[in-house]
Amino acid sequence: MSSSKHSSELRRLALSVLQPGFVGTEAPDWVLRDIGDGLASVVLFSRNIVSTEQVARLTAQLRAENPDLIVAIDEEAGDVTRIESATGSSRPGNFALGTVDDPALTEAVAADLGRQLRAAGVSLDYAPSADVNSNPDNPIIGVRSFGSDPEVVARHTTAWIRGLQSSGVAACAKHFPGHGDVAVDSHHDLPAYTAGRDEIAAQALPPFRAAVAAGVRAVMSGHLLVPAHDPELPATLSRRILHDLLREELGFDGLVVSDAIEMGAVTRRYGIDGATVKAVGAGVDAICVGGESAEEATVALL
């Protein structure tokens, strides 16, 4: 194989595992070019969104390069909304739904959201948060969780997934193996979940087991250290957690997506390129990048 053909094939393989973001309400030339070269998915944020109709035009523009392109969005409703960022979400978030504790309502809310996302051309939603908010000092999950009771969170994780996926949009349970019992924001540094295996199994894993049983199409890894399962590597970079625990023990056979790979929890130690390599080696199928680092140079680096 010639060096140019080898480098072209290597670039295509690299692009196939990236899920980048970009700036603008129309697709930049570099994104369209990368899709043509093998980029299999992109992720949308509020900076890409004006209206459902505009997003539908954008996703059609993207899919003109590849009809099978996965278009993801980080849309939880409630406090974390992209599709309604200009006005605030018209739908209740997880904590409100968990407090009401009516799974039929949760399913209906997710189905309604799914229909809007489907109409906009979105095929994967980074929701629901299946984290059990068991630490009141948690700076990042809070009301994004259905609550502090694993059974309640599991019940509503199931309902949300059922509702969203009934509309033809894939759900993504996050942040495996559970980001709810930490006191550090992983955007800035590496949190640790120091519970033993039995406590983790009883406290953090039930919603993820429920998600797998409900047929969730994707699971997002969390950037947190879980010493009971891997004392050295954060979950996103840990084969013990992503393969041994998620794949083998929980039986998940869908898409594993990383949390944003540019977050400080992993880049402070490994750099964005080093963290990406380690994540792919650990079993991540799609590297989410571009929430903050949304330029062509970042994709070129990876």
C-alpha positions as CSV (number, residue, x, y, z in Angstrom):
1,M,0.0,0.0,0.0
2,S,1.4,3.4,-0.9
3,S,2.1,5.9,1.9
4,S,-0.6,8.3,0.6
5,K,-3.2,5.5,0.4
6,H,-2.2,4.3,3.8
7,S,-2.5,7.8,5.3
8,S,-5.9,8.3,3.6
9,E,-7.2,5.0,5.0
10,L,-5.8,5.9,8.5
11,R,-7.6,9.3,8.3
12,R,-10.9,7.6,7.3
13,L,-10.6,5.2,10.3
14,A,-9.8,8.1,12.7
15,L,-12.7,10.1,11.4
16,S,-15.0,7.1,11.8
17,V,-14.7,7.2,15.6
18,L,-15.0,11.0,16.1
19,Q,-18.2,12.9,16.9
20,P,-17.2,16.5,16.6
21,G,-19.1,19.7,17.1
22,F,-18.8,22.9,15.1
23,V,-19.8,26.5,15.1
24,G,-22.6,28.0,13.0
25,T,-26.1,27.4,11.9
26,E,-24.9,26.1,8.5
27,A,-22.3,23.3,8.1
28,P,-18.7,24.6,7.6
29,D,-16.8,23.4,4.6
30,W,-14.4,21.4,6.7
31,V,-17.2,19.4,8.3
32,L,-18.7,18.6,4.9
33,R,-15.3,17.6,3.6
34,D,-14.6,15.4,6.6
35,I,-18.0,13.7,6.2
36,G,-17.0,12.9,2.6
37,D,-13.7,11.5,3.9
38,G,-15.4,9.2,6.4
39,L,-16.7,11.2,9.4
40,A,-19.6,9.1,10.6
41,S,-21.2,11.5,13.2
42,V,-21.5,15.0,14.4
43,V,-23.0,16.6,17.5
44,L,-25.1,19.8,17.7
45,F,-25.2,22.4,20.5
46,S,-27.3,25.5,21.0
47,R,-24.9,27.6,18.9
48,N,-26.1,25.5,15.9
49,I,-29.8,26.0,16.5
50,V,-32.3,28.8,15.7
51,S,-35.4,26.7,15.1
52,T,-36.5,23.2,14.3
53,E,-36.9,24.1,10.6
54,Q,-33.4,25.6,10.4
55,V,-31.9,22.5,12.1
56,A,-33.8,20.3,9.6
57,R,-32.1,22.2,6.8
58,L,-28.7,21.9,8.5
59,T,-29.1,18.1,9.0
60,A,-30.2,17.7,5.4
61,Q,-27.1,19.6,4.3
62,L,-24.9,17.3,6.4
63,R,-26.6,14.1,5.2
64,A,-26.2,15.1,1.6
65,E,-22.6,14.1,2.1
66,N,-23.6,10.8,3.9
67,P,-27.2,9.7,4.2
68,D,-26.2,7.4,7.2
69,L,-24.6,10.2,9.2
70,I,-25.4,10.1,12.9
71,V,-26.5,13.6,14.1
72,A,-26.4,13.8,17.9
73,I,-27.5,16.5,20.3
74,D,-27.1,17.1,24.0
75,E,-30.7,17.7,24.9
76,E,-32.0,16.7,28.3
77,A,-34.9,19.1,28.6
78,G,-35.2,21.0,31.8
79,D,-32.0,22.9,32.7
80,V,-29.9,21.4,29.9
81,T,-31.7,22.3,26.6
82,R,-30.2,23.0,23.2
83,I,-33.2,22.8,21.0
84,E,-35.0,25.5,23.1
85,S,-31.9,27.4,24.5
86,A,-33.2,30.8,23.4
87,T,-36.4,30.5,25.5
88,G,-35.7,27.8,28.1
89,S,-37.1,24.3,27.8
90,S,-40.9,24.0,27.6
91,R,-40.5,20.5,29.1
92,P,-39.8,19.5,32.7
93,G,-36.3,18.2,33.5
94,N,-35.4,14.9,35.2
95,F,-35.7,16.1,38.8
96,A,-39.2,17.4,38.3
97,L,-40.2,14.2,36.6
98,G,-38.7,12.0,39.3
99,T,-40.4,14.0,42.0
100,V,-43.8,13.6,40.3
101,D,-42.9,9.9,39.9
102,D,-45.3,9.2,37.1
103,P,-43.4,7.0,34.5
104,A,-46.2,7.5,32.0
105,L,-45.6,11.2,32.1
106,T,-41.9,10.8,31.8
107,E,-42.4,8.6,28.7
108,A,-44.8,11.1,27.2
109,V,-42.4,14.0,27.7
110,A,-39.5,12.0,26.1
111,A,-41.7,10.9,23.2
112,D,-42.7,14.5,22.6
113,L,-39.1,15.7,22.6
114,G,-38.2,12.8,20.4
115,R,-40.8,13.8,17.8
116,Q,-39.3,17.4,17.7
117,L,-35.7,16.0,17.4
118,R,-36.8,13.5,14.7
119,A,-38.4,16.3,12.7
120,A,-35.2,18.3,13.0
121,G,-33.2,15.3,11.6
122,V,-31.5,14.4,14.9
123,S,-30.9,10.7,15.3
124,L,-29.1,10.4,18.7
125,D,-29.8,12.3,22.0
126,Y,-27.3,12.3,24.8
127,A,-30.0,11.7,27.4
128,P,-31.2,10.6,29.8
129,S,-28.9,11.3,32.7
130,A,-29.1,7.9,34.6
131,D,-27.0,9.3,37.5
132,V,-28.3,8.8,41.0
133,N,-27.7,12.2,42.7
134,S,-26.6,10.6,46.0
135,N,-24.1,13.4,47.0
136,P,-25.8,16.7,47.9
137,D,-22.4,18.5,47.2
138,N,-22.4,17.2,43.6
139,P,-21.6,20.4,41.5
140,I,-22.5,19.0,38.1
141,I,-25.5,16.6,38.2
142,G,-28.1,18.0,40.7
143,V,-31.5,18.5,39.0
144,R,-30.3,16.7,35.9
145,S,-30.9,13.5,37.9
146,F,-34.3,11.9,38.4
147,G,-33.4,11.8,42.2
148,S,-31.4,10.2,44.9
149,D,-33.2,6.8,45.0
150,P,-31.7,4.2,42.6
151,E,-35.2,2.6,42.1
152,V,-36.8,5.9,41.2
153,V,-33.9,6.8,38.8
154,A,-34.1,3.3,37.2
155,R,-37.8,3.5,36.7
156,H,-37.7,6.9,35.0
157,T,-34.6,6.1,33.0
158,T,-36.5,3.2,31.5
159,A,-39.6,5.4,30.8
160,W,-37.5,8.1,29.2
161,I,-35.6,5.7,26.9
162,R,-38.9,4.0,25.9
163,G,-40.5,7.3,25.1
164,L,-37.6,8.8,23.2
165,Q,-36.8,5.7,21.2
166,S,-40.5,5.2,20.3
167,S,-40.1,8.4,18.2
168,G,-37.2,7.0,16.2
169,V,-34.4,8.9,18.1
170,A,-31.7,6.8,19.9
171,A,-31.3,7.4,23.6
172,C,-27.9,7.6,25.4
173,A,-27.8,6.8,29.2
174,K,-25.1,8.7,30.9
175,H,-22.6,9.1,32.7
176,F,-21.4,5.5,33.2
177,P,-20.8,4.0,35.8
178,G,-22.6,6.9,37.6
179,H,-21.6,10.5,38.2
180,G,-24.0,11.2,41.0
181,D,-21.7,10.6,44.1
182,V,-18.9,13.0,43.4
183,A,-18.0,16.5,44.6
184,V,-15.8,17.7,41.8
185,D,-16.9,19.0,38.3
186,S,-15.3,16.8,35.7
187,H,-15.2,19.7,33.3
188,H,-12.3,21.1,35.4
189,D,-10.7,18.1,37.2
190,L,-11.0,14.4,37.9
191,P,-13.6,13.4,40.4
192,A,-13.4,10.1,42.3
193,Y,-16.2,7.8,43.3
194,T,-14.6,5.9,46.2
195,A,-17.4,3.5,47.1
196,G,-16.8,-0.3,47.2
197,R,-18.0,-2.6,44.5
198,D,-21.1,-3.7,46.4
199,E,-22.2,-0.1,47.1
200,I,-21.6,0.9,43.5
201,A,-23.7,-2.1,42.4
202,A,-26.5,-1.2,44.7
203,Q,-26.4,2.6,44.3
204,A,-25.1,3.6,40.9
205,L,-25.6,0.7,38.5
206,P,-29.4,-0.1,38.8
207,P,-30.4,2.7,36.3
208,F,-27.8,1.5,33.8
209,R,-28.9,-2.1,34.2
210,A,-32.5,-0.8,33.6
211,A,-31.3,1.2,30.6
212,V,-29.7,-1.9,29.0
213,A,-32.9,-3.9,29.7
214,A,-34.9,-1.2,28.0
215,G,-32.8,-1.5,24.9
216,V,-30.9,1.8,25.1
217,R,-29.0,2.3,21.9
218,A,-26.0,4.2,23.5
219,V,-24.2,4.7,26.8
220,M,-22.0,7.7,27.6
221,S,-18.9,7.1,29.8
222,G,-18.2,9.5,32.7
223,H,-14.8,11.1,33.3
224,L,-14.4,9.9,36.9
225,L,-12.1,7.6,38.8
226,V,-13.7,4.5,40.2
227,P,-10.9,2.9,42.3
228,A,-13.0,-0.2,43.1
229,H,-13.0,-1.1,39.4
230,D,-9.8,0.7,38.2
231,P,-7.5,2.5,40.6
232,E,-5.5,4.2,37.7
233,L,-7.7,5.2,34.8
234,P,-10.9,7.3,34.6
235,A,-13.9,5.3,33.4
236,T,-13.7,6.8,29.8
237,L,-10.2,5.4,29.5
238,S,-10.7,2.2,31.4
239,R,-11.2,-1.1,29.7
240,R,-12.0,-2.7,33.0
241,I,-15.0,-0.4,33.3
242,L,-16.1,-0.1,29.7
243,H,-15.5,-3.7,28.6
244,D,-15.5,-5.9,31.8
245,L,-18.2,-4.0,33.6
246,L,-20.4,-2.4,30.9
247,R,-20.1,-5.0,28.1
248,E,-19.5,-8.2,30.0
249,E,-21.3,-7.8,33.3
250,L,-24.2,-5.6,32.2
251,G,-24.4,-7.1,28.7
252,F,-24.5,-3.8,26.8
253,D,-23.9,-4.3,23.1
254,G,-24.8,-0.8,21.7
255,L,-22.7,2.3,21.0
256,V,-20.3,3.6,23.7
257,V,-19.8,7.3,23.5
258,S,-17.3,9.3,25.5
259,D,-18.2,12.4,27.5
260,A,-16.6,15.5,25.9
261,I,-13.0,14.4,25.5
262,E,-11.7,18.0,25.9
263,M,-12.8,18.1,29.6
264,G,-10.2,18.8,32.2
265,A,-10.8,15.5,34.0
266,V,-8.9,13.7,31.2
267,T,-7.0,16.3,29.3
268,R,-5.1,17.7,32.3
269,R,-3.2,14.5,32.5
270,Y,-3.3,13.0,29.1
271,G,-3.9,15.8,26.7
272,I,-6.8,15.8,24.2
273,D,-5.0,13.5,21.8
274,G,-3.7,11.2,24.4
275,A,-7.1,10.9,26.1
276,T,-8.7,10.1,22.7
277,V,-6.2,7.3,22.0
278,K,-6.7,5.8,25.5
279,A,-10.5,6.0,25.2
280,V,-10.5,4.1,21.9
281,G,-8.2,1.5,23.3
282,A,-10.6,1.1,26.3
283,G,-13.6,0.4,24.1
284,V,-15.2,3.8,23.3
285,D,-16.9,3.7,19.9
286,A,-17.4,7.4,19.4
287,I,-15.3,10.3,20.8
288,C,-17.5,13.3,21.5
289,V,-15.4,16.4,21.0
290,G,-16.2,20.0,20.2
291,G,-18.4,21.3,22.9
292,E,-15.6,23.7,23.6
293,S,-13.0,22.8,21.0
294,A,-15.1,23.2,17.9
295,E,-12.6,24.0,15.3
296,E,-11.1,22.1,12.4
297,A,-7.7,22.0,14.0
298,T,-9.0,19.8,16.9
299,V,-10.3,17.2,14.5
300,A,-7.1,17.4,12.5
301,L,-5.1,16.8,15.8
302,L,-7.2,13.7,16.6
